Amino acid sequence: MGNLCFRGAGRGSIKGSDVAPSPTKGRTNQGPDVVPPPAGSEPNQVFYEAPLPAERTTFKWTIDGLSNLLDRDKRWTYSDVFQIKGLNWFLKLNARDTKTGDQNEYVSLRLELAQLRSYTVVETTYKFLIYDQIYGKHREYQVSHKYEKGSTCSGIPCMIPLAELKDRSSGLYFNKSCVFAVEFISVVVHKANDVSEDLFVQKKTDTQVYTWNIEDFFALKNPSYSPEFELCGHKWSLQLYPSGNDTNGNYLSLYLVMNDRLDKNAAILVESRISIINPETSRRDSGKGWDEYSNNFKNWGWHKFISLEDFKDGYLVKTKCCIEAQVAVVGSSVMK
């Protein structure tokens, strides 16, 4: 399942900005953690490492309807979370990235490791590929990166000009689709398992809205859930941590949770906008997401949506507040 985000910071279930997450408003998925190291291991110790078998492990991401993706402004689009070598990864694509002082648009691609424990280090070498669907002359870009706390994302900014990607003579853009991939060359030893995803992006969708009116914010537990609601043919709820989903308790955490169970290996691509609204002035603070929901990853949102100080000063009226969810299903995918 591929997940897209905008305004915000680190990804686990996240609040995303239109370009890159910010350390304050971090968008994340609360998915399963990386398997812990053996007992007695030291923090940041690489426990054991070996080259992968000769048959390299690859995740292939087919985007059908790339032109529709380009119509949705400059933002990061996220693949489904996939598991390779016992770790959870996802790709993130910006098909309209820019360079300072350059009016041209570029395609940027990154690989992120989800839910990395602070004492785990994962040293990797891998290749990004853009498939030539006509001549078989694929573009390859090799990356080496050490994944650890504070550095869970790596890739190639402005990898290829968008105009070059869309040039039909290149074979990279064929039948309105592009195929990207990450091919692992070496990584800390985990079970190998090739996996791929086909993502279809729809051209037009209807956005539907749900409003959660909270009468007594101070009576909420950590976490609290809105009543279940149905939008775009799926059942959802809002998950709220009034004192934050972390140890410091200085931020309000907010997530959109899918309550449906999908077909095995299926996912839906959801464009969402979650807002906290002042009931009297209609002032709002919003976060946008473009994320894939599946049976394994059912919630996306923000560990640090807004500081409690800013929330109480600007959005809490006595004990009342309002949270709005705007949801549109903009695509679907199947993991193979």
URHUZI-V983537 format. One record per helix or strand of 2 or more residues. SS is the DSSP state (~ for helix, > for strand). FROM is the first residue (numbers start at 1). LEN is the number of residues. Records with the same first field share a line. If there is no record, write none. Layout:
SS: FROM-LEN + FROM-LEN
This chain:
>: 4-2 + 8-7 + 21-9 + 49-3 + 57-8 + 76-3 + 82-3 + 87-13 + 102-12 + 122-9 + 139-10 + 153-9 + 177-12 + 195-7 + 208-7 + 222-4 + 229-3 + 234-8 + 251-8 + 266-12 + 284-11 + 299-9 + 320-16
~: 66-5 + 162-5 + 168-3 + 217-3 + 308-7
